[in-house]
Amino acid sequence: MPKKTFKDLCDLAAKLRSKTGCPWDRKQTIESMLNCIEEEVEEVAQAIKKGDRENLREELGDVLFQVVMIAQIAKEKGYFKMDDVIKDIDKKIRTRHTWVFGKDKAKTAEQALEMWRINKEKEK
């Protein structure tokens, strides 16, 4: 099987939601996806607690696909696109990690966490 990309995953969600896709997937709304993503996140948590790395890999894929599906629905509704989600999280992570992408210094995890909190507070 050829290597799959994030775009392939987004295309898969679009296909499932298309007229030639899956009736169940087409019926879903952002609100109806809430239960699905909560269940998948709980399964990730259980895999982590059990130290089940093989199952963790699968469950992370399930969570990722839930995110992609919700973003696909949002795109169809004209709310935002996946590119917007990616742009926003990239900006947030870079803005909050000023010791990595800026001039601040953090030598310990505790210092990094404190700067994260300070930078997060600055956003508000």
Backbone as a ProteinNet text record, in pm:
[ID]
protein_1_A
[PRIMARY]
MPKKTFKDLCDLAAKLRSKTGCPWDRKQTIESMLNCIEEEVEEVAQAIKKGDRENLREELGDVLFQVVMIAQIAKEKGYFKMDDVIKDIDKKIRTRHTWVFGKDKAKTAEQALEMWRINKEKEK
[TERTIARY]
84.7	0	89.6	59.3	141.8	126.9	229.2	228.2	107.6	43	-72.8	-33.4	-94.6	-64.8	-185.5	-162.1	-273	-378.6	-335.1	-430	-516.1	-455.2	-531.5	-642.1	-610.1	-708.4	-822.5	-787.7	-890.6	-975.6	-913.4	-987.2	-1080	-1035.8	-1117.5	-1243.9	-1229.6	-1345	-1440.1	-1385.5	-1469.1	-1545.4	-1479.5	-1545.2	-1658.4	-1632.3	-1736.8	-1858.4	-1836.6	-1945.4	-2010.7	-1953.9	-2004.2	-2131.7	-2193.4	-2316.4	-2294.7	-2172.1	-2141.4	-2075	-2076.1	-2012.2	-2107.3	-2091.6	-2164.2	-2283.7	-2403.6	-2520.7	-2505.5	-2442.9	-2425.3	-2332.3	-2221.5	-2127.1	-2189.3	-2268.9	-2335.5	-2433.7	-2493.2	-2595.3	-2535.6	-2407.7	-2346.7	-2338.4	-2345.7	-2329.5	-2213.5	-2171.2	-2067.5	-2115.4	-2240.3	-2295.9	-2304.6	-2341.8	-2353.5	-2217.2	-2112.2	-1977.1	-1918.7	-1982.8	-1931.3	-1915.2	-2016.8	-2008.7	-1898.3	-1883.6	-1779.6	-1640.6	-1612.9	-1478.2	-1453.2	-1556.1	-1538.7	-1504.8	-1573.3	-1545.2	-1402.8	-1360.8	-1226.5	-1118.3	-1140.2	-1043	-1034.1	-1145.2	-1144.2	-1066	-1078.8	-1003.9	-853.4	-815.6	-674.3	-626.3	-706.6	-670.3	-651.6	-740.6	-729.5	-604.1	-573.4	-452.1	-327	-325.9	-210.9	-200.4	-311.6	-310.8	-264.4	-300.9	-262.9	-122.1	-62.3	68.2	60	-56.2	-80.8	-45.2	83.3	132.6	71.9	48.9	-9.5	-151.6	-230.5	-367.1	-367.1	-269.9	-259.2	-246.5	-165	-146.9	-280.5	-356.3	-486.9	-582	-587.3	-681.1	-645.6	-515.8	-476.2	-524.7	-517.6	-571.2	-720.5	-792	-936.7	-967.6	-891.5	-912.5	-880.2	-769.9	-731.4	-841.5	-898.2	-1002.9	-1128.9	-1159.3	-1274.7	-1251.7	-1131.1	-1097.2	-1112.9	-1064	-1073.6	-1219.8	-1300.6	-1442.8	-1514.8	-1488.2	-1552	-1509.2	-1381.4	-1333.3	-1396.2	-1418.2	-1483.7	-1626	-1697.7	-1834.7	-1832.3	-1738.3	-1725	-1695.5	-1611.2	-1579.9	-1706.8	-1783.9	-1907	-2006.2	-2005.9	-2096.3	-2042.3	-1917.1	-1855.9	-1801.8	-1782.2	-1732.1	-1581.2	-1506.4	-1361.4	-1312.8	-1185.4	-1123.8	-1015.5	-974.6	-867.1	-740.4	-713.5	-595.8	-601.7	-722.1	-737.9	-704.4	-748.8	-720.5	-569.5	-503.9	-359.5	-285.1	-325.7	-262.2	-276.7	-396.5	-422	-339.2	-331.3	-256.7	-107.4	-61.1	80.2	115.5	32.5	57.1	54.8	-43.5	-55.9	66.6	109.1	223.4	349.9	371.9	490.1	486.5	370.2	355.6	376.9	332.2	345.3	483.4	557.9	693.2	798.5	795.9	888.7	1033.6	1058	1194	1248.3	1161.3	1203.1	1205.2	1099.5	1083.3	1103.2	1149.1	1171	1300.4	1302.3	1425.6	1430	1320.2	1318.3	1407.7	1438.6	1522.3	1446.6	1452.8	1397.5	1491.2	1547	1640.6	1576.5	1461.4	1394.2	1249.1	1190.8	1049.7	962.7	999.8	922.8	927.7	1045.7	1057	975.7	979.8	902.5	752.7	706.7	564.7	522.5	605.6	573.7	565.9	660.7	655.9	534	497.9	377.5	256.5	245.8	132.4	131.5	248	259	219.7	271	240.4	94	35.7	-106.3	-189.2	-150.1	-221.8	-213.7	-99.7	-82.7	-183	-223.7	-318.4	-457	-488.2	-622.9	-641.3
-117.8	0	124.6	221.5	343.3	425.8	505.1	592.5	685.5	704.5	792.4	923	1030.4	1163.2	1218.6	1330	1396.8	1440.3	1484.1	1522.2	1402.6	1284.3	1163.1	1139.8	1163.7	1145.8	1246.8	1370.5	1473	1437.1	1386.5	1343.6	1226.4	1136.6	1023.4	1071.7	1168.7	1224.4	1291.3	1365.8	1431.8	1327.9	1218.1	1111.4	1048.7	1020.2	960.1	1051.4	1182.9	1280.5	1315.7	1267.1	1301.8	1224.9	1264.8	1198	1050.6	1014.2	873.6	805.4	872.9	820.2	740	754.7	675.5	753.4	693.7	763.8	805	720.3	754.9	875.1	873.3	984.4	1114	1107.1	1226.5	1285.8	1201.5	1244.9	1318	1299	1353.6	1506	1563.2	1706.3	1724.4	1847.1	1872.8	1824.7	1853	1813.8	1662.5	1592.2	1446.2	1379	1448.4	1393.5	1403.6	1479.9	1497.7	1364.5	1282	1152.4	1066.2	1069.4	989.3	1029.6	1158.9	1203.3	1179.7	1196.7	1169.2	1022.2	932.2	789	756.4	813.8	785.2	841.5	959.5	1016.9	928.8	879.2	789.6	661.8	610	490.4	519.4	639.6	679.6	679.4	739.3	746	605.6	514.5	377.8	308.3	327.4	266.4	320.1	449.3	508.6	450.9	444.7	392	247.1	169.3	28.2	7.6	112.5	97.1	17	15.9	-61.9	22.6	20.1	105.9	70.3	-57.3	-97.5	-42.8	-56.5	-4.9	147.6	208.7	354.8	407.8	343.4	385.4	386.4	280.1	270.4	378.1	394.7	490.3	634.6	665.6	799.5	825.3	724	736.2	763.9	696.4	719.2	862.1	914.8	1053.4	1149.3	1124.3	1210.1	1212.7	1097	1094.3	1166.6	1159.8	1235.8	1385.5	1432	1573	1609.5	1524.2	1549.1	1553.8	1462.1	1460.2	1586.1	1627.3	1748.4	1869.6	1876.5	1986.9	1981.9	1864.2	1850.1	1904.4	1869.8	1920.7	2072.7	2124.7	2269.8	2336.4	2274.4	2327.3	2332.8	2224.5	2218.8	2327.6	2360.3	2462.9	2604.2	2613.6	2743.5	2808.6	2729.8	2783.9	2809.5	2709.9	2717.3	2593.9	2596.6	2484	2422.8	2302.7	2235.9	2320.2	2387.7	2475.3	2582.3	2631.4	2731.2	2671.2	2548.7	2479.3	2462	2419.3	2396.7	2528.4	2631.9	2763.9	2814.2	2800.5	2849.3	2773.9	2641.2	2566.1	2589.3	2605.1	2636	2768.7	2868.5	3000.2	2990.3	2919.4	2906.2	2838.7	2728	2654.2	2739	2806.8	2891.5	3009.9	3070.7	3186.3	3147.1	3029.6	2985.8	2929.1	2886.2	2831.8	2937.6	3047.5	3157.3	3120.7	3019.4	2973.9	2885.7	2843.2	2765.7	2855	2935.1	3015.2	3165	3200.2	3340.4	3357.5	3458.2	3493.3	3446.4	3395	3350.1	3227.5	3198.5	3082.4	2993.9	2865	2767.1	2647	2618.4	2506.4	2383.9	2404.7	2292.5	2285.2	2170.1	2153	2248.8	2271.6	2361.9	2505.4	2549.2	2683.1	2694.1	2591.7	2591.3	2599	2521.8	2523.1	2660.1	2721.4	2854.2	2956.3	2951.9	3044	3016.9	2889.7	2852	2920.6	2910.3	2972.2	3123.4	3186	3331.2	3370.4	3298.2	3329.7	3305.9	3202.2	3176.5	3290.8	3337.3	3447.5	3574.7	3598.4	3716.6	3717.3	3598.3	3587.3	3638.1	3635.9	3671.6	3815.4
0	0	0	-86.3	-90.4	36.9	64.8	181.8	175.2	288.1	296.3	362.5	318.4	369.8	444.6	511	579.2	477.9	361.1	256.2	216.3	207.5	175.3	278.3	404.6	511.3	496.3	464.2	441.3	320.2	215	95.7	128	214.2	255.9	326.4	416.7	486.7	388.1	293.5	192.2	110.3	73.9	-2.8	77.7	204.4	287.5	299.8	298.3	312.1	178.4	67.5	-65.7	-99.9	-209.9	-256	-286.6	-322.5	-350.8	-231.3	-117.7	2.1	89.5	219	318.1	373.5	370.8	423.3	570.3	652.8	794.5	808.8	737	745.2	693.8	587	533.5	632.7	714.1	810.4	930.8	955.7	1077.2	1074.6	1195	1216.4	1314.5	1329.8	1429.6	1565.8	1597	1727.9	1742.6	1637.2	1647.1	1657.5	1615.4	1623.6	1764	1850.9	1986.8	2059	2055.8	2123.4	2064.4	1932.7	1866.7	1913.5	1914.9	1952.7	2101.1	2183.7	2327	2350.6	2280.8	2294.3	2249.9	2139.5	2088.3	2179.8	2234.7	2328.8	2453.5	2499.8	2615.9	2584.3	2463	2424.3	2417.5	2376.6	2380.8	2525.3	2613.9	2755.9	2813.6	2780.5	2831.4	2779	2652.2	2595.7	2665.3	2694.5	2764.5	2905	2976	3113.1	3118.4	3016.3	3012.3	2956	2900.8	2837	2708.7	2645.8	2524.4	2402.4	2365.1	2256.6	2121	2096.4	1968.2	1955.3	2060.2	2057.7	2056.8	2123.7	2125.2	1983	1903.2	1763.7	1689.7	1705.3	1639.8	1690.7	1821.6	1880.6	1846.8	1837.3	1793.2	1650.9	1567.4	1431.4	1432.7	1522.9	1533.8	1576.1	1673.7	1717.8	1603.4	1536.6	1424.8	1319.3	1289.6	1187.4	1234.4	1362	1413.5	1393.5	1421.5	1401.2	1253.3	1165.7	1021.9	977.8	1028.6	991.7	1039.7	1161.5	1214.1	1131.4	1096.7	1012.8	873.3	820.6	689.5	696.2	801.4	817.4	829	906.9	922.5	787.8	708.7	575	489.7	491.2	413	456.3	584.2	637	616.4	571.1	548.9	675.3	781.4	907.9	902.4	858.3	846.5	771.9	732.4	662.3	750.8	717.3	790.7	788.8	676.9	670.5	779.6	811.2	917.1	1053.4	1075.5	1201.1	1216.9	1111.1	1114.7	1135.7	1064.6	1079.2	1222.6	1279.4	1415.2	1519.5	1508.9	1609.4	1592.8	1470.2	1448.6	1515.6	1495.3	1556.1	1708.7	1762.3	1907.4	1968.3	1908.8	1962.7	1956.4	1845.3	1831.3	1927.5	1942.8	2032.2	2178.1	2215	2354.1	2385.8	2286.7	2307	2275	2346.7	2318.9	2350.5	2428	2457	2344.7	2254.6	2137.5	2013.1	1996.2	1874.7	1898.7	2016.5	2049	2125.6	2210.4	2280.5	2425.9	2477.2	2615.9	2634.5	2759.1	2792.1	2891.1	2867.5	2960.5	2960.6	3077.9	3088.2	3152.1	3216.2	3281	3233.3	3253.6	3218.6	3299.9	3424.3	3511	3458.2	3415	3357.1	3227.6	3147.5	3022.8	3052.1	3149.7	3185.2	3237.6	3318	3369.6	3256.2	3163.3	3049	2962.2	2945.7	2870.2	2933.4	3064.5	3135.4	3116.7	3129.2	3111.4	2969	2871.2	2731.1	2699	2756.9	2737.1	2795.4	2911.4	2976.4	2893.3	2827.5	2741.8	2626	2580.6	2469.5	2507.1	2634.8	2679	2695.5
[MASK]
++++++++++++++++++++++++++++++++++++++++++++++++++++++++++++++++++++++++++++++++++++++++++++++++++++++++++++++++++++++++++++

